[in-house]
């Protein structure tokens, strides 16, 4: 099927050849074409241009809207049982992240609720969450486990993600994150829990093919760099690449272990100084900032401006979760990247498209408007969308969302 999308005021995010990633000053460059058309053949981009249009089987008039590639959200916790709004109130009254966790809130709160929820109810909640994410223009999504913290509940989460993959047309990648917190069963025995993940949980997850990556919360009060190295070494034996929650709560060595272990990404990095930047510069690990978390918790923002100026690539993601970033709107992530992290709109855009695709090693498939990539895109009535989408923050500017050339309803 040859679908021709025409009457497009402007296409943003065009590439002649897919970039592996954009680094430093490259991140300020965004390709575009005006008065354009886009040809989609069997769900893939076959051509784009302006002027004379190619033959087609179906023509779709986009009514002068602007077109952008679908966002890539490389870090979410979109499978959870319920909101944690009580903690929101505690935070307003002055409680901090670690204080809330010590009072029985935080990750363990989500775990107790998820363990009690049946599969069908959990799936229904997760699909609702993912549909909300897609409605804002995100067409590639990573989703983590980590709110189960025991074998049955972690498997339940991963099977929910698997069902989402089967039932929804967007691209979904799953990440095994049993090392998100130490569960009550292993209180005061973190090492025992690490061994349990390595010896019991990981082999079953791998045997069932339920995960695309493995993640570890390497930070103060959670898992150490030694734990992280052990966990990711075990994961690598099953062919699972590593992703690390690093340096949200302090300079705890998470970045250094991420680069040492060739992790695909190191995420959070709210605490990141010259040693961490130097380690990242000499690695293939993608640094990922999560501005929704900083906004919601009132903690420092990842110093992405400093990173880009040092010559690094940067990715931004939502960290969509019920406790620290209930943010399903990547347009808002784009805006926070500009207003709070001092990125140019073009830099922040590349951080949620091309570089975000690299954080999942999907840069040949998504993240830009490029021949042979999936026809995943969204449209907007805004003029000069590269600047006006992040300018009009907190709104949904998507007039339509298209996944593999099919309209998302």
C-alpha positions in Angstrom: 0.0 0.0 0.0 1.4 3.4 -1.1 0.0 6.2 1.1 0.8 9.8 0.1 0.4 12.4 2.8 0.3 15.9 1.2 -0.5 19.5 2.0 2.0 19.5 4.9 3.1 23.0 5.8 6.4 21.8 7.2 8.1 18.5 8.0 10.5 18.7 11.0 13.2 16.2 11.9 14.2 15.1 8.4 17.4 13.1 7.8 19.0 11.9 4.5 20.8 9.1 6.4 20.0 8.0 9.9 22.4 9.4 12.5 23.8 7.1 15.2 23.5 10.0 17.7 24.0 13.7 17.8 26.7 15.1 20.1 27.6 18.6 21.3 26.9 21.4 18.8 25.3 18.9 16.4 22.3 18.8 18.7 21.3 22.3 17.6 20.7 21.2 14.0 17.2 19.9 12.9 16.4 19.2 9.2 13.2 20.4 7.8 11.3 20.9 4.5 8.4 23.2 3.6 5.3 22.7 1.5 5.9 19.0 1.7 4.6 15.5 1.0 5.5 12.2 2.6 5.2 8.8 0.9 4.6 5.7 3.1 4.8 2.2 1.7 3.8 -0.7 3.9 4.3 1.2 7.1 7.7 2.6 6.3 8.8 6.0 5.0 9.6 5.6 1.3 10.3 9.2 0.3 9.5 12.8 1.2 9.9 16.1 -0.7 8.1 19.0 -2.2 6.9 19.8 -5.7 5.8 17.0 -7.9 4.3 14.1 -6.0 4.8 10.4 -6.6 2.1 7.9 -7.6 0.0 6.5 -4.7 -2.8 4.1 -3.8 -4.3 6.5 -1.2 -3.9 10.2 -0.7 -4.3 11.8 2.8 -4.6 15.6 3.0 -3.0 16.9 6.2 -4.7 20.3 5.8 -1.6 22.5 6.1 -0.5 21.0 9.5 3.1 20.6 10.5 4.5 17.1 10.9 7.1 15.8 13.4 8.6 12.4 14.1 7.0 10.4 16.9 8.7 10.9 20.2 10.9 8.2 21.7 10.4 7.9 25.5 13.3 5.8 26.7 12.5 5.7 30.4 9.1 5.0 31.9 7.4 3.0 34.6 4.0 2.9 32.9 2.9 -0.3 34.6 1.7 0.4 38.1 -1.3 -0.4 40.2 -2.4 3.1 41.4 -1.5 6.7 41.9 0.5 7.8 45.0 -1.3 11.1 45.5 -1.0 10.9 49.3 2.8 11.2 48.9 2.2 14.2 46.8 0.5 15.9 49.8 3.3 14.7 52.1 5.8 16.3 49.7 3.9 19.6 49.7 4.2 19.6 53.5 7.9 19.2 53.3 8.7 15.5 53.3 11.6 14.4 51.1 12.1 11.4 48.9 14.0 9.3 51.5 11.7 10.4 54.3 8.6 9.2 52.4 10.3 5.9 51.6 11.2 5.5 55.3 7.5 6.0 56.2 6.5 3.1 53.9 5.9 5.1 50.8 7.9 5.3 47.6 8.7 2.2 45.6 7.6 -0.2 48.3 4.2 1.4 48.4 3.8 0.8 44.7 5.0 -2.8 45.2 2.5 -3.7 47.9 -0.4 -2.4 45.7 0.8 -4.1 42.6 1.3 -7.4 44.3 -2.4 -7.3 45.4 -3.7 -6.4 41.9 -4.8 -9.2 39.5 -3.3 -9.4 36.0 -6.4 -8.1 34.1 -6.8 -5.1 36.3 -3.1 -4.2 36.0 -3.2 -4.6 32.3 -6.2 -2.3 32.0 -4.5 0.4 34.0 -1.3 0.0 32.0 -3.1 0.2 28.7 -4.8 3.4 29.9 -1.4 4.9 30.8 0.2 3.9 27.4 -2.8 5.3 25.4 -2.3 8.6 27.3 1.4 8.6 26.4 0.7 7.9 22.7 -2.0 10.6 22.5 0.8 13.2 23.0 2.8 12.0 20.1 5.0 9.3 21.6 5.3 6.2 19.3 8.2 4.3 20.9 8.1 3.6 24.6 10.4 1.7 27.1 8.6 0.3 30.1 10.2 -1.1 33.2 9.2 -3.7 35.8 10.3 -3.0 39.3 7.1 -2.5 41.3 6.8 -6.2 42.0 10.1 -7.1 43.8 9.2 -10.8 44.0 9.3 -13.4 41.3 5.6 -13.7 40.7 4.9 -10.0 40.7 7.9 -9.1 38.5 6.7 -11.8 36.0 3.2 -10.3 36.2 4.5 -6.9 35.2 6.7 -8.2 32.4 3.8 -10.2 31.0 1.6 -7.1 31.1 4.3 -5.3 29.0 4.4 -8.3 26.7 0.6 -8.1 26.2 0.9 -4.4 25.5 3.4 -5.2 22.8 1.0 -7.6 21.2 -2.1 -5.4 21.4 -0.8 -1.9 20.6 0.8 -0.8 17.3 3.5 1.3 18.8 7.0 0.0 19.5 7.4 -1.0 23.2 10.6 -2.2 24.8 10.6 -4.0 28.2 13.2 -3.6 31.0 13.6 -5.9 33.9 14.1 -3.8 37.0 13.7 -6.1 40.0 16.7 -4.2 41.4 14.6 -1.2 42.0 14.5 -1.5 45.8 15.0 -4.1 48.5 11.7 -5.8 49.3 10.5 -6.4 52.9 11.3 -10.1 52.5 15.0 -9.2 52.3 15.0 -6.3 54.8 18.6 -5.8 56.0 19.8 -8.4 53.5 20.4 -6.5 50.3 23.1 -9.0 49.2 20.7 -11.9 49.6 18.2 -10.1 47.3 20.8 -9.4 44.7 21.7 -13.1 44.7 18.0 -14.0 44.5 17.7 -11.8 41.4 20.8 -13.4 39.8 20.1 -17.0 40.7 16.3 -17.2 40.6 14.5 -14.3 38.9 16.8 -13.5 36.0 17.1 -17.0 34.5 13.3 -17.3 34.4 12.8 -13.8 32.9 15.4 -14.6 30.2 14.0 -18.1 29.5 10.6 -16.6 28.8 12.0 -13.8 26.6 10.2 -11.2 28.7 12.9 -8.5 28.8 14.9 -6.5 26.3 17.2 -4.9 28.9 18.0 -5.0 32.6 18.2 -1.9 34.8 19.5 -1.3 38.4 18.8 1.6 40.8 22.4 2.3 41.6 22.1 5.1 44.2 22.3 6.0 47.9 20.1 3.8 50.0 19.4 1.3 47.1 22.0 -0.7 45.3 25.8 -0.2 45.3 28.2 -0.1 42.4 29.3 -3.6 43.4 25.7 -4.9 43.3 25.2 -3.2 40.0 28.3 -4.7 38.4 27.2 -8.2 39.6 23.7 -7.8 38.3 24.6 -6.4 34.9 27.3 -9.1 34.5 24.7 -11.7 35.1 22.3 -10.0 32.7 25.0 -9.9 29.9 25.3 -13.7 30.0 21.6 -13.8 29.0 22.1 -11.2 26.2 20.4 -8.4 28.1 22.1 -5.0 27.8 22.2 -2.8 30.9 20.5 0.5 31.7 21.2 2.2 35.0 19.3 4.6 37.3 22.4 6.7 38.4 23.1 9.6 40.6 19.6 10.8 41.4 20.4 11.1 45.1 24.1 11.9 45.1 27.5 11.2 43.5 27.4 7.5 44.1 29.5 6.1 41.3 26.5 5.1 39.1 27.9 6.9 36.0 31.3 5.2 36.3 29.8 1.7 36.7 27.5 2.4 33.8 30.4 3.3 31.5 32.5 0.4 32.8 29.7 -2.1 32.1 29.0 -0.6 28.6 25.4 0.2 29.7 23.3 1.6 26.9 22.2 4.5 29.1 22.7 6.1 32.5 19.5 7.8 33.6 18.7 10.6 36.1 22.2 12.1 36.6 20.8 15.0 38.7 24.2 14.9 40.4 26.8 14.9 37.7 30.1 16.7 37.8 33.3 16.8 35.7 34.4 13.2 36.6 31.1 11.9 35.5 31.1 13.9 32.3 34.7 12.7 31.5 33.6 9.1 32.0 30.7 9.6 29.6 32.9 11.3 27.0 35.0 8.2 26.8 32.1 5.8 26.5 29.1 4.8 24.3 26.7 5.2 27.2 23.9 7.7 26.6 23.2 10.2 29.4 19.5 10.6 30.0 18.0 13.4 31.9 14.5 13.2 33.5 13.2 16.7 33.9 9.8 15.7 35.0 11.3 14.1 38.1 13.2 17.3 39.0 10.1 19.4 38.4 7.8 17.2 40.6 10.3 16.5 43.4 12.0 19.9 43.4 15.4 18.5 43.1 18.3 19.7 40.8 17.9 19.2 37.0 20.4 17.1 35.2 23.2 19.5 33.9 22.5 18.7 30.3 23.6 22.2 29.1 27.1 21.5 30.6 27.1 18.0 29.1 26.3 19.3 25.6 28.9 22.1 25.8 31.4 19.4 26.8 30.7 17.5 23.6 28.3 14.8 24.9 25.1 13.6 23.4 22.0 14.0 25.6 18.7 12.3 25.8 15.6 13.3 27.7 12.7 11.0 28.9 9.6 11.3 31.0 10.3 8.8 33.8 6.5 8.5 33.8 5.6 6.8 37.2 3.2 7.3 40.1 5.6 8.6 42.7 8.1 11.0 41.3 7.0 11.9 37.7 3.4 11.4 36.8 4.1 12.9 33.4 2.8 11.2 30.2 3.4 14.2 27.9 6.7 14.3 26.1 5.8 17.7 24.7 6.1 18.9 28.3 9.4 17.2 28.6 10.5 19.1 25.6 9.4 22.4 27.2 11.1 21.6 30.5 14.3 20.9 28.6 14.2 24.4 27.3 12.8 26.5 30.2 14.5 24.6 33.1 17.6 23.0 31.5 18.4 25.9 29.1 18.5 23.8 26.0 17.6 25.3 22.6 14.3 23.9 21.3 16.3 22.1 18.6 18.6 20.5 21.2 15.7 19.4 23.4 13.9 18.0 20.3 16.9 15.9 19.3 17.1 14.7 22.9 13.6 13.2 22.7 13.9 11.8 19.1 17.2 10.9 17.5 19.3 10.5 20.7 16.4 8.9 22.6 16.2 6.2 19.8 19.9 5.6 20.4 19.3 5.1 24.1 17.3 2.0 23.0 19.6 1.2 20.1 16.7 1.8 17.7 18.3 4.6 15.7 17.8 2.7 12.5 14.1 2.4 13.0 12.7 5.6 14.6 13.6 9.1 15.9 13.4 11.0 12.6 11.7 11.4 9.2 14.1 9.3 7.2 13.7 6.8 4.3 13.3 3.2 5.6 12.4 4.2 9.1 8.9 3.5 10.5 6.2 6.0 9.5 5.6 7.1 13.1 4.8 10.8 13.3 2.3 13.4 14.7 0.9 16.6 13.3 0.0 19.9 14.8 -1.8 23.1 13.7 0.8 25.3 15.3 3.1 27.3 13.1 6.9 27.0 13.6 6.3 24.0 15.8 9.9 23.6 16.6 9.6 26.6 18.9 5.9 27.0 19.6 5.3 23.4 20.9 7.7 23.9 23.9 6.6 27.5 24.2 3.0 26.6 24.8 3.9 24.3 27.7 1.6 21.9 29.5 -0.8 21.4 26.6 -1.3 18.7 24.0 -0.7 20.1 20.5 -1.1 16.9 18.6 -3.9 17.2 16.0 -3.2 13.6 14.9 -0.8 10.7 15.7 0.2 8.1 13.1 1.9 4.8 13.8 3.4 2.9 10.9 1.3 5.1 8.6 -2.0 4.3 10.3 -3.9 6.9 12.3 -4.0 6.3 16.0 -7.6 6.6 17.4 
